[in-house]
Amino acid sequence: MSAIAEGRRLWRSIDDYLATDAGRAALEAEFPALAPMLDKASRRDALRLMAASAALAGLGGCDAVQPEEKALPYIDAPEFQVAGDPLYYATASLFEGYAHPVLVKTMMGRPIKVEGNPDHPGSFAGTDIFAQAAVLDLYDPDASKAVTHLGDIRAWSAFEGMATARADVLARDEGRGLAILTGTITSPTTVRQMLQLRARFPQMALYGHEPVGKGRRTDATRLAFGRPRDLHYRLDEARVVLSLDDDFLGPGPAQTPNAARWAAAREAARSAGAASVRLWTLEPTPSLTGAASTDRIAMAPGEIEAFLLALAHRLGVEPGTPVDLPPDRAALLEQVAGVLEQAGERALIMAGAHLPAKLQALALRLDDALGSLGRTLVVSEPVAWQGEHTGSLGDLTAAMRRGEVDTLVMLDVNPVYTAAGDLSFVDALERVPLRIHVGRQQDETAAYSHWHVPLAHAFDGWSDARSVDGTASVLQPLVRPLNGGRTVHEVLAVLAGEPGLDAYEAVRRTWVQILGEDDFESKWAQTLSAGFARGTAARRRTDRVRPVAPDGAAPQPDSAIEAVFRPDPSVWDGRYADNPWLQELPKPLTKLTWDNVLAVAPALAGERGWSNGDLVHVSTGERLVEAPVWVMPGQARTVVTLYLGYGRRRAGRVGRAIGYDAYALRRSDEPWRLAEVVVQAIDRTMPLATTQLFHGMQGRDFVRMTTSEDLARGERVEEEEPLPSLYPDWSYPERAWGMTIDLDACIGCNACVVACMAENNTPTVGKEQVAMGREMHWLRVDSYFEGEPEDPRVHFQPVPCMHCEKAPCEIGCPVNATVHGPEGLNQMVYNRCVGTRTCASFCPYKVRHFNFFHYAEAELHQPDVPISERGGRLAQRNPDVSVRARGVMEKCTYCVQRISRARIEAKKEGRPIRDGEIETACQGACPTRAIVFGNLVDPESNVSKAKADPRNYTLLRELGTRPRTSYLAKIVTSEQPEED
Amino acid sequence: MATTGDSIFAGVRSYAAADRKITRIPLHYPYPKRWWIAFAVTGFFVLVWLVSVVWLFWRGVGVWGIQMPVPWGFAISNYVWWIGMGHAGTLISALFLLINQGWRNSINRFAEAMTVFAVLMAGMYPILHLGRPWLFYWLIPYPNTMTVWPQFKSPLEWDLFAVSTYLIVSVLFFYIGLIPDLASVRDRARRRWVKMIYGVLALGWRGSARHWKRWQVAYWICAGLAVPLVVSVHSGVSLLFAVGLEPGWHSTLFPAYFVLGAVFEGFAVVTLIAISLRTIFGLEVMVTDRHLDILGKLVLATGLMTAYGYLFDSFHAWYSGDPYERGTLMDRLFGGYAWSFWATILCNVVAIQLLWFESMRRRTWLLFTIAALVTFGMWAERFMLLVTGLYRDFLTSSWQSYWPSFWDWSLFAGTIGLFLFLFLLFVRLVPMISIFEVAEAMREERADG
């Protein structure tokens, strides 16, 4: 028996096996470290060692995702973690240094989805696109993974040793020659550490640089109040708003709360049966605020300035010399002034943060005069740290040029890319003997730095930050630093002479001061689990505005072309350039993806014979960029808009070398405007990828409007009775899902679109495929222009699957791959789909998307990247949602996985599904709460009530498809003539 | 004779002569050099076809120009075009057999071959067109462990049955009709293996009276089956569009409109082939001027019926008052694809008006040109109907133009090459004109005369 066994090299136990040469070879291959021990140790010992190392390997695996310190989940305690069940942690993502409080859904230790934090006092129930996309940035495969010195990988300890030694040297001379460059700082821990550094290095120089940031708001408030102040718009209190080029609904750290308040204001007006908030927007280039306005007037910056001065004169605030306005503007002024005066303290005048400080201060004066200061416009202590003696990037450049900087620490900034073109920042930078860069990527600045330290993401390191209302949040890591990134606090600790201090300890030290030592642990736990510390909002101030002496009317604009700079609505100042979701996100008004453009007015394009995609040279002095033209309806005639954030030279594979770099034209003394630019067509064009080519409704009524008068008369927008059908009706004894989308609340911010991608594993397809019309967004936001191209009204309409009751797609499919579900969903059975695309042909809404290629695999990156490095983004995928293969149709499912989860929970607890228990991803992300989802069988559900609203209507009702997704009509003021 | 009094086969001296002339072609091919050149050229396109198919399977249907809102493109419009072409073959063979039109006998064989090959070309498109072609059999209702049936409300399902039935019946009809002639070739073949092959294919045909009787019953049954299939198949094809709600598609006119268009196109292609074969092989005695005259009349008649379809499709779009239908009509007339509409009108309506005149019908080159124009015109029409229904449908936000990619074109060129390649094989290997039927027609004609 044994002879046979040995002859055939069978083995009965692992001991037998290890005794063979093959066994030993296998062991050596698997556990090389054990191999030398084997000779000395007995087999049993070897096994014990193997078992131990296997167990440790397992622990190591835990260590890779589970934080050592105690991070507390939002509701459930970790011991309740059930495999496959999500855990939510309250934390915050960061945007320009400000916290965006969020709940992050983790599945088995992987953060996969971001939701708003509805408990946060700053109105963060929804999110913006950046918070939604943050979870993908976490897994950026091109994030830097190691400390480098001159491009070579170094250990963190090497950096620590170098920095400690340097700091000691610097400390001897009170820190002379040390300069630190940061973005906006709201983190209490960073502030504490900065003060610590200041104590150690009294001569250290601090510089702040935010390429977009708050523009000149700080200067303006300093001018108006004598001290820097933050302004908060209480839109829910306002009746009349005049926005002077202030895109308060556009992207920015305050977008989510502003949008929530804006929706609340409209809701309040609606339920009171009153006309909605009146919003005038004067702006040179279209924005989301302009789109939401009752009246929007395209004006060049100079005209806006003149208008404000004239308004001040008219309201008797600055009684100086009157300003001459053209007759139509004068009439507008009269109208606006009258309504503002009438509204008094319920009026709100806001001026864009990038306008000259004096003008902003003047606007504040007007608010003060109207009585709205303190009512609709709340003033508070600044949320961001106003470090003393903080200089600008220009100051830093000058100091470097003078040779005053010998150690420069750049914390999470990328000045080599974002510095204004006229600074010649790189030349100055190269004079600094020691340059240290702490950042998420080996970016442009890292390339010019001696040392680069990888920065942890907001979701994988300990930190803290304050949201725009000042409420402080602790940022808890949801995974161990994926790329071995370090937090800012760890770097600052090294400089402060505390090497080895970890971020957790640094943050807790700060929070002991904030929460007090009494009962600290429980308060800390509470803060972590809630995601914020109550009562830490910025203190309100009731300062009066000092008189400002405005510079007088600027010369009226002549025919020359001026340029304004705007952050890109999707990639902002370039920091999100490597996020494929954001790159492929159609920009709200143009629906462009993967590029930035030069926006020009239709009239100007007509005069010059330009059309979309024509390349032009935009130049000022010697600096020049080559940009594609985009004809932008609603653009002021003499103004062209340059969008920041593109033309990255050193970014990851996604964001590199696309678009043009508008920073090259920027001037440090006037970063927002170029008074005169030369725009010259060159005889070339470039393809641009948009997801919507036509923005006219062609006389059709996709977006319907009604007036408060009509509603008061009880007029329904659409009759309730559905059109007849030959097919028998479906029956729904218990549940039938439905959705309404309130077009009066929708501001077109796109948060729903990104949320949908994150939730449903929707692949990105790249520019070429988008240009072909193959983008995969299950939910799109259509934008329509109405009226004259010079100043059109803009309407947004989010379009998910309509889940038709009489669905044409269900008729078309020959293999039962798209079927009507028992709860009314139009279901897509991916593994049954053979890809005839009949459903898509028959779909009147064209909400279906087809995997023409294997996009889900392709988006993980190019074949030249080893598979081991491709996988980063795989970890983000939602395990509850199938990843679709090539040749398969896909579309909005109403987040069926969330419905299933709720159904299971309800069944376990033996109760019906509660109304509001299921939130679709788009609904959860919507900052204005425009989307309502629920059970139509239940007459008391929110969605049933919304459907009973007289504003309810369905898209393309005449086709008899009976959509389950319906819209609530926009309310327009009746004095506006109904056009078209 | 049901046709008019003048003789069709006036030029042929005897049945035996007709027989010899036709069987000579597969056995002693008269123009081997030309054939080989043509074979090489079409062979190249068969390679193009192969490469296009392999690349398509390798990469996915994304290699084509399709997108949203035009998820159907060349694959479907070419499918409709190919299958339409087949219908005339069936009609000539079966319908005219049933209504006793003896003149058909010299053109029915290659018309039938054309049908079979065209249906093959057509049939491959819906499979290539699938996102996951390896699962095409899920459309077939077969008992399976998934216990899922196909969805019988889908027009694609109807098409599956229609096309597969049509293919089977067409092949059967073609083959049954071929049996006596295969026997003829067998009898004249000299080499043993040739005898063997044709012998097996001839199924032991000895030409006995009983054989003839049974054969005729079978042949007539097949003919009886094939004729209604023409109507049902192409009605099914049209429902592929008409069942959808898309403007420009959702019309009850479509089945009739599509069937007539298909027959029209088929007659044009038969005319092209008849003229080509007659010119190349000097078969003027068999494919006579009289034949061409009749084909010309048929092209004209079916063309006029198709024109009626154009007129009323447009009229209804306007008369419905439906903004989407009207929008699509305007797109057809003046939109981005107006060229395809006007090409359709020019080729299918205007050009055929010359065929009113007998002198024109009898000018071979002119008839050939018109038939070629109609073949192209029908292709343009199918493309126009498909694309204009989709590229600007209801929501303006989803409007986008469709342009076929290189691989769309290469596959299309490949299918044309493959079709001609098969046709060349047919010409070389099979009596391309029905020997016994011509003989029969000649006998009847003489008996009448």
Interface residues (C-beta under 8 A of the other chain):
Chain A: Q692 L693 F694 H695 G696 M697 Q698 G699 R700 F702 Q769 M772 G773 R774 R780 D782 S783 Y784 Q797 V799 P808 E810 I811 G812 C813 P814 V815 N816 R832 C833 V834 G835 T836 R837 T838 A840 S841 F842 P844 Y845 K846 R848 H849 F850 N851 F852 F853 H854 A885 R886 G887 V888 M889 L955 L956 L959 T961
Chain B: R59 G60 V61 G62 G65 I66 Q67 M68 P69 V70 P71 W72 P126 H129 L130 G131 R132 P133 L135 F136 W138 L139 V148 W149 P150 Q151 K153 S154 P155 L156 E157 L160 L240 V243 G244 L245 E246 P323 Y324 G327 L390 D393 F394 L395 T396 S397 S398 W399 Q400
